[in-house]
Amino acid sequence: MLGIIRTCLYCVFGLFSLVLFGLTAARLQYTTHLPLGDPSTTGIISSLLFSALLGMIWSVYAVIAIHHMREDRWIYSFFSEILVLSALFLLYLVGAAIATHIWGDLSFCQQFRACRILTTMVAFAWMSWIVLLGSLVASIVVVAANGALFDPFHGRWNPRESTYSSRRTSRAAA
């Protein structure tokens, strides 16, 4: 059941990252027409764009790994999943917090498309962060409940079908 919840969280996170990517790309395109030194041309847009790109890549990989029970050697365990989620968590938190600090209240200019994009971009950055928090908590719950820190993060380890490690097979046989 928790695998289904984790997969759904990753799907939602991937969708939110895709929307954030599109919004940051639109905002980045808009800022190319602004003069240098304009306060609305901060580097936080690039940071959110990078975070969204990493979020999309990770969510696709995680959904495939969980659904198809992949056991790649690079990012295969709950430990590595928690590390990646923690890094993304920090990227999104810093990006959303700085964007909120800069563009926190744009209610005075909602009649302009640029302000609506910024407001929506900040909202999707925070929503992505919240979903990441949920994914991180779900993974930590699985690890704590099952003592599975170094087990494959798809969470359905089967010693007869696993290519994870011969060490795991010998331990399971004992």
Secondary structure, 3 states (H helix, E strand, C coil): CHHHHHHHHHHHHHHHHHHHHHHHHHHHHHHCCCCCCCCCCCCHHHHHHHHHHHHHHHHHHHHHHHHCCCCCCCCCEHHHHHHHHHHHHHHHHHHHHHHHHHHCCCHHHCCCHHHHHHHHHHHHHHHHHHHHHHHHHHHHHHHHHHCCCCCECCCCCCCCCCCCCHHHHHHHHC
